[in-house]
Amino acid sequence: MKRTYLSHLLKAMMSSGILFTAPSLLQVQASDLQIYAGPGTAGQKTLIMMLDRSGSMGMVADDLSNNAIVADYPDIFTFNTCSAVGGAGKTKFSTETKTDLIFPDISYTRVYCKRNGDPKLYEDRMTRLKNGMFDLLSSTDPKLEKVYIGLGYYSAEDSVSGIIKVPAKELGAINSSHRKDLKKAIAALSAGWSTPTSHAYAEAAAYLLGTTTTNPVYNFVNKPLIEAWYSASNNSYSSYRLCDKAEGETCLSSWGAFVYQPVPAGYTYLKAYNEGGWNKRLYQKNQGTSDIISAATDSGFAKSISTSKNAGQTVYNSPLPTTAATCDGQGVYILSDGQPNNTNDARSNAIMAKALNQTSFSCDVSNGLTNSHSGSGWKCMGAFARSLYAITNPKQRPIQTAFVGFGKEFDGAMSATLTTDTRNACQLGSAKEGDNCSYYNTDKTVKPDTVFRNTEGGFGNGGFFQAKDAVDVTNSVLAALNNLDTGTIEPLTTGAWSVPVDDLNPTGVTSQGYVRAFQPRPGSTDVLWAGNLKKYDIVNGALAEGASATASLVLDNKGKFNTGINDLWGTAGADEGGSVYKGGAYKNIPMPIVGAPNKIRNLYTNFKLDSDNNLTPQLSKGG
């Protein structure tokens, strides 16, 4: 009952003015309708699923990389009792046709092994994937009808690329044409080839961003640079010298001897400047085929279905709304059953830069992922996930990444002894809170510092899921869709900021003001959204961090919290900004949590709840 009472109390504090309010110079505040508009009434949820169809998903050969049943059930089967190829002394897998109940013209082949006396069918991963996806697409949950789902797979029969097979559309009713298209594409999947997860990830993102992964990407590092010298007095040409390794306008090696000949052909003018009494001009070597570091073969754009592209077939046609709404959610769902391969850092960097349409993209970031081997691409995938989640991407809205580790390769509780691939997958996908590698627990407390705990910003923030059975696949998609509803929305100031009246002060008011803030979490399971009350100095009629005339302002000209600001109740240097979980009354009135159930302080108010839970004006104590 105490927790219920305090919840009512905090809710009342944040929704009613308990202090006298003063007009603010910044007049942008949230109304009740803005705060409580849920994801069911606004926003579009878009998920592009990129599914692994490598050889390890099926029954291709009798080794652990190509026999999915023995790999996942080694205590039950051997290559003799569940063979992918059969032969003397071996029992080959069995098959049967499974027909969809909603669309009888769609069917797929179930691949499985059985053991004596056990009625269970032990299916290969591809069959379990299809079972889970068909269960999802046959669901009558009305919330699914409004989500946009698209489908891609990797590799595209080439071991190096992923493709978009079904463009994202509103899922619609249980018998919609889009559900049928998705089921057709999933039923047709077969196991084979390698696992170019990095390139497929870039392809899925390019589709959401409305860009492309095709065309060669050129290397502008180590390109020869020419410096031509001209007389400062009459600007007559003298000679040039060559730097054989340069990056842009910077020579990385050393300048060669002067050559008293005209500047050779094949160089492009960059700039002119004066230095040391000479007029100088820089020229860079033109692009050529020898400069290509990512060939078009890593791209799946040309192989992707034409309806996923614009009319000119030059870029993808993004399924995202033209104008972003607060309750939109968009993400990439990656399902993989094994170690990523068939890339290197240069190739991954190039195709991801193309997808982002940002030549400045780099796989080298602080606190990033580490490659499990030189061809894994994990380092680049971590950097790419952060770039997608940042609003600096071409669509200027956060794009989440969810990762599903399917099968034995990604099995086991998270620990320091797990493989680098499993830890990377967990860190890449984990949401900001509640997942194995999240920075926060679900109660917003910080997780213990381990080798697999993410930094506060995370990477893809869409969710990490370990799957083995069909139901795990179904639930992982539902969870990834739900996580799209819980993307970060900036804390909101609610109502005008308040200044208490001081009867003993000649001016009538104090020199500090108070701001109420909410953290909206539409679509989350939170019963109440978190709030906070913060205290700041007032300088020249505006809230500020400190009392000096040059103090930083708390709010920008749109009424949003500026970053790097701390309130008077907070901790200096904590970089609170508008966070409702830092500083303010939140810091000084601890709430009970599982680890500290008695961590609470009394809170006095000028109202209380009567027996009917109605507010009445009376001094009371909540605790």
PyMOL commands that set and color helices and strands:
alter all, ss='L'
color gray80, all
select helices_A, chain A and resi 2-15+32-36+55-57+68-72+125-137+142-146+177-187+197-209+289-291+296-298+306-308+345-356+378-389+408-410+420-429+470-484+584-588
alter helices_A, ss='H'
color red, helices_A
select strands_A, chain A and resi 45-52+94-99+107-113+122-123+148-154+162-170+217-218+225-231+237-243+246-247+250-251+267-275+278-285+292-294+329-336+400-406+461-467+492-493+512-518+531-539+542-545+552-553+603-605+608-609+615-616+620-622
alter strands_A, ss='S'
color yellow, strands_A
deselect
rebuild
show_as cartoon
